[in-house]
Amino acid sequence: MGVDDGAKRHKTGGLLTILNFLLCSGVLATFVYLGFRIRRGFKTRRDFFGDAVRFCDHLTTEINFSKNTVEQVIRRYIGTYNLAFAELLLKYSHLLASNSDITRDALKEFIAHDDVADFFLQLGKHSSAEELEKIKAARSRFQSHLTGASEKLAKEATIYFKICIIIGVGVVILLI
């Protein structure tokens, strides 16, 4: 009877070790994933404003030299932007195509940033010279947002990622 009890305890101890290892691995993987998700949010914001700056550059070039409309510029360059900005341009393009009066409320349904919504609200409503000045001013605002987002990505996102790893390791240590 003593030999059987020892064998059962050995099997149970081995099973608990495996379950503990799996639990600790899962907890650590969860915190690593959380860190990556936080970092991706910072990167998405940076990429969005980078695309907004490039869109202003494309508009300036096309208005100055080709005299193309906003719809033509969107169609020409839509494939060069990241998904979030491309979706914004598609929705804006659909508003333009429907010939509906573009309002701030309509834009706020799919544009979260006030500066970007204001830019698209005023786009195409002025003479070429005024339009170019407004695009230049918007590009400057977007560039400052891009610079800020890049700095936050470099500093804060890295810190948050490291904090997630440290918390994950701390939880694993507590579980052991």
C-alpha positions as CSV (number, residue, x, y, z in Angstrom):
1,M,0.0,0.0,0.0
2,G,2.8,2.4,0.7
3,V,4.4,1.9,-2.8
4,D,1.1,2.7,-4.5
5,D,0.5,5.9,-2.5
6,G,4.0,7.1,-3.5
7,A,3.4,6.4,-7.2
8,K,0.1,8.3,-7.1
9,R,1.8,11.3,-5.4
10,H,4.5,11.2,-8.0
11,K,2.0,11.2,-10.9
12,T,-0.1,14.0,-9.2
13,G,3.0,16.1,-8.6
14,G,4.1,15.7,-12.2
15,L,0.7,16.7,-13.5
16,L,0.6,19.8,-11.2
17,T,4.0,20.8,-12.4
18,I,2.9,20.6,-16.1
19,L,-0.4,22.5,-15.3
20,N,1.6,25.2,-13.4
21,F,4.0,25.5,-16.3
22,L,1.1,25.9,-18.8
23,L,-0.6,28.4,-16.5
24,C,2.6,30.5,-16.1
25,S,3.2,30.3,-19.9
26,G,-0.3,31.4,-20.6
27,V,-0.1,34.3,-18.2
28,L,3.2,35.5,-19.6
29,A,2.0,35.2,-23.2
30,T,-1.1,37.2,-22.3
31,F,1.0,40.1,-20.9
32,V,3.3,40.0,-23.9
33,Y,0.3,40.1,-26.2
34,L,-1.1,43.1,-24.2
35,G,2.2,44.9,-24.6
36,F,2.2,44.4,-28.3
37,R,-1.4,45.6,-28.6
38,I,-0.6,48.8,-26.7
39,R,2.5,49.4,-28.9
40,R,0.4,48.7,-32.0
41,G,-2.0,51.5,-31.0
42,F,0.8,54.0,-30.8
43,K,2.1,52.8,-34.2
44,T,-1.3,53.1,-35.8
45,R,-1.6,56.7,-34.7
46,R,1.8,57.5,-36.0
47,D,1.1,55.8,-39.4
48,F,-2.3,57.6,-39.6
49,F,-0.7,61.0,-39.4
50,G,2.1,60.0,-41.7
51,D,-0.5,59.2,-44.3
52,A,-2.3,62.5,-43.6
53,V,1.0,64.3,-44.3
54,R,1.6,62.3,-47.5
55,F,-2.0,62.9,-48.6
56,C,-1.5,66.7,-48.2
57,D,1.7,66.4,-50.3
58,H,-0.2,64.4,-53.0
59,L,-2.9,67.0,-53.0
60,T,-0.5,69.9,-53.3
61,T,1.4,68.2,-56.2
62,E,-1.8,67.3,-58.1
63,I,-3.5,70.6,-57.6
64,N,-0.4,72.6,-58.6
65,F,0.7,70.6,-61.7
66,S,-2.1,68.3,-62.9
67,K,-5.1,70.3,-61.8
68,N,-6.8,67.1,-60.6
69,T,-9.8,67.0,-58.3
70,V,-9.8,65.6,-54.8
71,E,-11.6,62.5,-56.1
72,Q,-9.0,61.9,-58.7
73,V,-6.2,62.2,-56.2
74,I,-7.9,59.8,-53.9
75,R,-8.3,57.2,-56.7
76,R,-4.8,57.6,-57.8
77,Y,-3.1,57.2,-54.4
78,I,-5.5,55.1,-52.4
79,G,-3.3,52.0,-52.5
80,T,-0.3,53.8,-51.0
81,Y,-1.9,54.4,-47.6
82,N,-2.3,52.2,-44.6
83,L,-5.7,50.6,-44.0
84,A,-7.1,53.1,-41.5
85,F,-6.4,56.2,-43.7
86,A,-7.5,54.4,-46.9
87,E,-10.8,53.5,-45.3
88,L,-11.2,57.2,-44.3
89,L,-10.5,58.3,-47.8
90,L,-13.0,55.8,-49.3
91,K,-15.8,56.9,-46.9
92,Y,-15.0,60.6,-47.7
93,S,-15.0,59.7,-51.4
94,H,-18.4,58.1,-51.1
95,L,-19.7,61.3,-49.5
96,L,-18.4,63.3,-52.4
97,A,-19.8,60.9,-54.9
98,S,-23.3,61.1,-53.3
99,N,-23.3,64.9,-53.8
100,S,-24.6,65.2,-50.3
101,D,-23.8,68.3,-48.2
102,I,-20.8,67.2,-46.2
103,T,-21.3,68.2,-42.6
104,R,-19.0,68.0,-39.5
105,D,-21.4,65.4,-38.0
106,A,-21.2,63.2,-41.1
107,L,-17.4,63.4,-41.0
108,K,-17.2,62.7,-37.3
109,E,-18.9,59.3,-37.8
110,F,-15.7,58.0,-39.4
111,I,-13.0,60.5,-38.4
112,A,-12.0,60.6,-34.8
113,H,-9.5,63.4,-35.0
114,D,-10.9,67.0,-35.0
115,D,-8.0,68.4,-37.1
116,V,-8.6,65.8,-39.7
117,A,-12.3,66.3,-39.8
118,D,-11.9,70.0,-40.1
119,F,-9.5,69.5,-43.0
120,F,-11.9,67.3,-44.9
121,L,-14.8,69.5,-44.2
122,Q,-13.1,72.5,-45.9
123,L,-11.4,70.5,-48.7
124,G,-12.5,71.4,-52.2
125,K,-14.5,74.5,-51.2
126,H,-12.1,77.2,-52.2
127,S,-10.1,78.5,-55.1
128,S,-6.8,76.7,-56.0
129,A,-4.6,79.3,-54.3
130,E,-6.7,79.3,-51.1
131,E,-7.0,75.5,-51.2
132,L,-3.2,75.2,-51.4
133,E,-2.8,77.5,-48.4
134,K,-5.3,75.5,-46.4
135,I,-3.6,72.2,-47.4
136,K,-0.2,73.7,-46.4
137,A,-1.6,74.7,-42.9
138,A,-3.2,71.3,-42.4
139,R,0.0,69.6,-43.4
140,S,1.9,71.6,-40.8
141,R,-0.7,70.5,-38.1
142,F,-0.5,66.9,-39.2
143,Q,3.3,67.0,-39.2
144,S,3.3,68.2,-35.6
145,H,0.8,65.4,-34.7
146,L,3.1,63.0,-36.6
147,T,6.2,64.2,-34.6
148,G,4.3,63.8,-31.3
149,A,3.0,60.4,-32.2
150,S,6.5,59.3,-33.3
151,E,8.0,60.5,-30.0
152,K,5.3,58.7,-28.0
153,L,5.9,55.5,-30.0
154,A,9.6,55.7,-29.2
155,K,9.2,56.5,-25.5
156,E,5.9,55.6,-24.1
157,A,5.1,52.5,-26.1
158,T,8.4,51.0,-25.2
159,I,7.9,51.8,-21.5
160,Y,4.3,50.3,-21.6
161,F,5.6,47.2,-23.3
162,K,8.3,46.7,-20.7
163,I,5.8,47.3,-17.9
164,C,3.6,44.6,-19.3
165,I,6.5,42.2,-19.4
166,I,7.6,43.0,-15.9
167,I,4.0,42.6,-14.6
168,G,3.7,39.3,-16.4
169,V,6.9,38.0,-14.9
170,G,5.8,39.2,-11.5
171,V,2.5,37.3,-11.8
172,V,4.4,34.2,-12.9
173,I,6.7,34.5,-9.9
174,L,3.7,34.7,-7.6
175,L,2.2,31.7,-9.2
176,I,5.3,29.6,-8.7
